[in-house]
Amino acid sequence: MIQLSEIRQHFPALNRTENGLPVAYFDGPGGSQVAQPVIDAIVAYMTNGGSNLHGEFATSKETEQCIDRARQAIADLVGAKPTEVAFGQNSTSLMFAVARALSRTWTNEDNIVLSEIDHRSNVDSWITAAQDKNTNVRFIPVDTNTLSLDISELSELIDSNTKIVAVSLASNVIGTITDVAPIVKRAREVGAIVIVDAVHAVPHFAVDFHTLDVDILFCSTYKFFGPHLGVAVIKEALFDSLNVYKLKPAPSYFPDKLETGTQNHESIASLESLVEFIASFGNGNNRREKIVSAYEVIEKHEKVLDQRLRGALAEIPEVTLYQSPYAKTPTIAFRIEKIDPISFCQQMASRYSIYIASGDFYATTLCDKLGITEKGGFIRAGLAPYNTEQEIDRLISATQAIIEAAQITK
């Protein structure tokens, strides 16, 4: 078992310096840094000889074995079966592919239900498919006071003509964790398919696909220490019936039928090492138990950092925090009075070697409803297990310094 206090030594990117200062990464929601075991696994695959599938030679068979092990590893990570796991370019691409397949049977009498809090990938993939079929699109509204979904009219939104309900498990910009249970319950009553965007959830807390009882779940490995890959997890019965668009000679069985073209084998070959790395921070009798235990350790660490940063920002008069009173990930969205978000981030990078991002982060409907789209959107500080209290203090001090400098120049 690796102690979380030792985690930084496993990330070579943390040795980067800029302007004589160590870089502090707060851009994890856009993509975390990559763990050394993952890098080693990618190099090993490429060094030993890669190959395409279905060959009668060693490198081809080894590639197939790598994919099998990767499916099992991701299945252990999210509480699924390996046959329910498919890989792709990224979650967005997989969403579009699944949407195209699901929408084959939609009509103008049907509807789909989405959410106003979501990343556009979990919106536009389904909207574009609905437009092709003249299918009605409905939205679960976001409550701008609590920054969570308002499910008070769920029974009216989700009805007997609803084909799918797509929501995020956690907001990638404000961190709000969605209680999907009542949404799943209502969807089950009318026979609708439930789709969950867990891209921002999986990096921060243990997810159990079967306990959630959703039909489809998406995540991306580059959000939690891995390479740029998307993952679709689909219940076996649905996956079997899914009429995907594919090349005629390509496999017609799942999960392979969703994986169009040659996959990124070198990245897939690293996923077992990625999951083993996460599991190494926990205890248990098997890998799944270790993973769940590891997330408890990660959550405890991130909570300390999250509270430290939120508490300090809340005491700065010029800062407006956008946060739900309910459960949330350690992802802090804020704005600073009279300071453009882009300018703030530029100063953070150039003066203080702190990497922090700004914008709408593809949560455009949320930004519109909050009236900040034309103002540059949010500043987002995303925390990861490799962040430290010292880095939090650097961010707080730098924020205060930038605000003071702006006041002096006015």
Rosetta blueprint (number, residue, H / E / L):
1 M L
2 I L
3 Q L
4 L H
5 S H
6 E H
7 I H
8 R H
9 Q H
10 H H
11 F L
12 P H
13 A H
14 L H
15 N H
16 R L
17 T E
18 E E
19 N L
20 G L
21 L E
22 P E
23 V L
24 A E
25 Y E
26 F L
27 D E
28 G H
29 P H
30 G H
31 G L
32 S L
33 Q L
34 V L
35 A L
36 Q H
37 P H
38 V H
39 I H
40 D H
41 A H
42 I H
43 V H
44 A H
45 Y H
46 M H
47 T H
48 N H
49 G L
50 G L
51 S L
52 N L
53 L L
54 H L
55 G L
56 E L
57 F L
58 A H
59 T H
60 S H
61 K H
62 E H
63 T H
64 E H
65 Q H
66 C H
67 I H
68 D H
69 R H
70 A H
71 R H
72 Q H
73 A H
74 I H
75 A H
76 D H
77 L H
78 V H
79 G L
80 A L
81 K L
82 P H
83 T H
84 E H
85 V E
86 A E
87 F E
88 G E
89 Q L
90 N L
91 S H
92 T H
93 S H
94 L H
95 M H
96 F H
97 A H
98 V H
99 A H
100 R H
101 A H
102 L H
103 S H
104 R H
105 T H
106 W L
107 T L
108 N L
109 E L
110 D L
111 N E
112 I E
113 V E
114 L E
115 S E
116 E L
117 I L
118 D L
119 H L
120 R L
121 S H
122 N H
123 V H
124 D H
125 S H
126 W H
127 I H
128 T H
129 A H
130 A H
131 Q H
132 D H
133 K H
134 N L
135 T L
136 N E
137 V E
138 R E
139 F E
140 I E
141 P L
142 V E
143 D E
144 T L
145 N L
146 T L
147 L L
148 S E
149 L E
150 D L
151 I L
152 S L
153 E L
154 L H
155 S H
156 E H
157 L H
158 I L
159 D L
160 S L
161 N L
162 T E
163 K E
164 I E
165 V E
166 A E
167 V E
168 S E
169 L L
170 A E
171 S L
172 N L
173 V L
174 I L
175 G L
176 T E
177 I E
178 T L
179 D L
180 V L
181 A H
182 P H
183 I H
184 V H
185 K H
186 R H
187 A H
188 R H
189 E H
190 V H
191 G L
192 A L
193 I E
194 V E
195 I E
196 V E
197 D E
198 A L
199 V L
200 H L
201 A L
202 V L
203 P L
204 H L
205 F L
206 A L
207 V L
208 D L
209 F H
210 H H
211 T H
212 L H
213 D L
214 V L
215 D L
216 I E
217 L E
218 F E
219 C E
220 S E
221 T H
222 Y H
223 K H
224 F L
225 F L
226 G L
227 P L
228 H L
229 L L
230 G E
231 V E
232 A E
233 V E
234 I E
235 K L
236 E H
237 A H
238 L H
239 F H
240 D H
241 S H
242 L L
243 N L
244 V L
245 Y L
246 K L
247 L L
248 K L
249 P L
250 A L
251 P L
252 S L
253 Y L
254 F L
255 P L
256 D H
257 K H
258 L H
259 E L
260 T L
261 G L
262 T L
263 Q L
264 N L
265 H H
266 E H
267 S H
268 I H
269 A L
270 S L
271 L H
272 E H
273 S H
274 L H
275 V H
276 E H
277 F H
278 I H
279 A H
280 S L
281 F L
282 G L
283 N L
284 G L
285 N L
286 N L
287 R H
288 R H
289 E H
290 K H
291 I H
292 V H
293 S H
294 A H
295 Y H
296 E H
297 V H
298 I H
299 E H
300 K H
301 H H
302 E H
303 K H
304 V H
305 L H
306 D H
307 Q H
308 R H
309 L H
310 R H
311 G H
312 A H
313 L H
314 A H
315 E L
316 I L
317 P L
318 E L
319 V E
320 T E
321 L E
322 Y E
323 Q L
324 S L
325 P L
326 Y L
327 A L
328 K E
329 T L
330 P L
331 T E
332 I E
333 A E
334 F E
335 R E
336 I E
337 E L
338 K L
339 I E
340 D L
341 P H
342 I H
343 S H
344 F H
345 C H
346 Q H
347 Q H
348 M H
349 A H
350 S H
351 R H
352 Y H
353 S L
354 I E
355 Y E
356 I L
357 A E
358 S E
359 G E
360 D L
361 F L
362 Y L
363 A L
364 T H
365 T H
366 L H
367 C H
368 D H
369 K H
370 L H
371 G L
372 I L
373 T H
374 E H
375 K H
376 G L
377 G L
378 F E
379 I E
380 R E
381 A E
382 G E
383 L L
384 A L
385 P L
386 Y L
387 N L
388 T L
389 E H
390 Q H
391 E H
392 I H
393 D H
394 R H
395 L H
396 I H
397 S H
398 A H
399 T H
400 Q H
401 A H
402 I H
403 I H
404 E H
405 A H
406 A H
407 Q H
408 I H
409 T H
410 K L
